[in-house]
Amino acid sequence: MKKDLKNIIEALIFVSIDPLSLDKIKDILKEFPDKEIDRAAAELTDYYSENKRGITIIQASGGYLFATKNEYDEYIKRLLKHEKKQKLSREALETLSTIAYHQPTTLAEISAIRGVDASHCLKTLLEKKLIKIVGRKKSPGKPLIYRTTKHFLTYFELNSIEDLPSKEEIEKILAEKYEEE
Amino acid sequence: MEHSQTYQINLEVFQGPLDLLLFLIKKKKIDIHNIPIASITKEYLKYLDKKKNINLERESEFLLMAALLIHIKSRMLLPRETCEEEEEDPRKILVDRLLDYENIKAACKILREKEEEQIKKWKRTALPKTVSFQELDFIEVSLFDVAEVFFHLMIRKEKDGIKVIKRKDFSVKEKKQAIIRYLKDHSYLDFLEYFGSQKTLEESMVAFFCLLELISEQTVIAVQESLFHRIKVWLRSEVTE
């Protein structure tokens, strides 16, 4: 029975294109107690990370998702005839993380923090579906309000917005940086 | 001059005045909390003087920053009546922003590492959807896009000068079947062409409603090769089988 549950969860994750959350799994598998589902899901992810498999289950955006292990990147690129995946530009990444830390936020706020006009970057990020417009601020000019999307979390393999680099991590980087100089 | 040379080189990697300011602060090995406004402003203006090719957008931001620095400086020099009230240090705004920006840049370093890892992990979304879609990277369009094209079409039809609408009833059900039949024969339907071939306004209206219904009940899919491109309608593969 227990082994079966693990297989069921594996199958559910397999067919999901977007990260599948534990809540959703529990909702679907009402006949199983929540605790057993938790345990089976944990065992399943352990199994994939411990065993020598080409694929693994990642946790991102509050759910589980099948992905290939990164060491097989070059073979997949051959199959899909992909030269290389485009990384975000420096400006786009800075704009994106400004939004992530200050959301909900507006163009004016983002531009002020970065010291440059960010409107072009916003367009790129919207196109990539890493950010979304959630409304308009009730202030002069009624500026648009931006937030990061679920896809943003998946993109950086973050489970939630709390998983963004913490104050301590940032301070560590800054300390290293100043030591170098 | 060696001094100005280092400036020029480093400027290639700069994006904005905050970058420049950070750079100036580091160059002088200045504690961020104790910005000697005067010397930084001087360097700033010196830099602006030397710049031969002016990129208006970028330089205006530099100037804004220089103005802000001078403004802060002047406020600190002039005695103020309200000084007893423990007025906020005007440098604080600037320092806060700089610190904030430094934090963001540090966070970006971590995020970049995550991105690099993540980009190598392929998800199932990377797979081509069906065989027929393999060659072209389609964008699925929303009902709004379809509607917009329809309005264009209506305007075009209007120009054709339709005068009389003949009394002929079109059944949505029949038209839907006709569209599916058309799709089975032709594999896809070019949105503009198809409506162009409709004889009357009423008929195109009915066809349009049918199409909207077919899209919403997921029998067909409307796709574009890229934004503002022609919309093509395909039968979803499940239906064909």
Interface residues (C-beta under 8 A of the other chain):
Chain A: I17 T56 I58 L65 F66 A67 T68 K69 N70 E71 D73 I76 L80 K85 K87 L88 R90 E91 L93 E94 L96 S97 T98 Y101 A112 I113 R114 G115 V116 D117 Y155 F156 E157 L158 L164 P165 E169 I170 I173 L174 K177 E181
Chain B: Q15 G16 P17 L18 D19 L21 K26 E57 E61 M65 R97 D100 Y101 E102 N103 I104 K105 A106 A107 C108 K109 I110 L111 R112 K114 E115 E116 E117 Q118 I119 K120 K121 W122 K123 R124 T125 A126 L127 P128
